[in-house]
């Protein structure tokens, strides 16, 4: 019984929730001077994070439901391909996660509800056959950038988006776009074989790196214009890594470039919101222990 519970927990891919928590907390502390340091989170903050966590976990479950065959071929995300979790159970779990997330969001505010509902719809469009935004270059880029870089910060300023303060979301939107372009590069060959038309498949490794570099520079400029000094640091690090890859491409450095910027932003978020660190550490440690025990693999890894 306990093992099945853990299977369901990690089926929802808790590590992929980290970018959600990180963007939310860093945006909160960087855009609100009064919240630059948060030792103890408020009830409203916790409720918003719970709503976002549940909805995004639902999106990740939904995504796996339509990638069973490709995951089986690539020997990854073993839950559905190996029958650890049945398709019926996955659908029930998705429904519970999504409904619970929307109910929690509604208890926070109607604005939070509409934003989480938009994330849910975008998650469906991202994976559902016939549309599958994830398999197309521009739509995949925009879907990720909007979900993580726009909608997540919007939960904190839903009534001020069309306002000078709303401009403070731009560095996050561009940073997520930069990271997304980079992540399409390591999967380029597999995506091409499976018929996906991602950015790296269409314009190749060098073209993708150049696009990522331009987006990284745009992130730096927008961070400067919005006086977000820590996002400037992240943008500089990302840009330097991309330049290094353009000079000499190495797969190890490529994987590092995909992961390090979000790790750096996460550490910066922990400085401003210390309560986040134990949650983060527990999530990573439990994930590593679970994958080692369940599948005999080391996950996560920085490289």
Secondary structure, DSSP 8 states (H G I E B T S, - for coil): -HHHHHHHHHHT-GGGGHHHHHHHHHHHHHH-GGGSS-SS--HHHHHHHHHHHHHHHHHHHHHHHT-HHHHHHHT-SHHHHTTSS-HHHHHHHHHHHHHHHHHHHHHH-HHHHHHHHHHHHHHHHHHSTTT-GGGBHHHHHHHHHHIIIIIHHHTT-TTSSSSGGGGGGHHHHHHHHHHHHHHHHHTHHHHHHTT-B-HHHHHHHHHHHHHHHHHHHHHHHHHHHTT-HHHHHHHHHHHHHHHHHHHS--HHHHHHHHHHHHHHHHHHHHHH-THHHHHHHHHHHHHHHHHHHHHS---S---
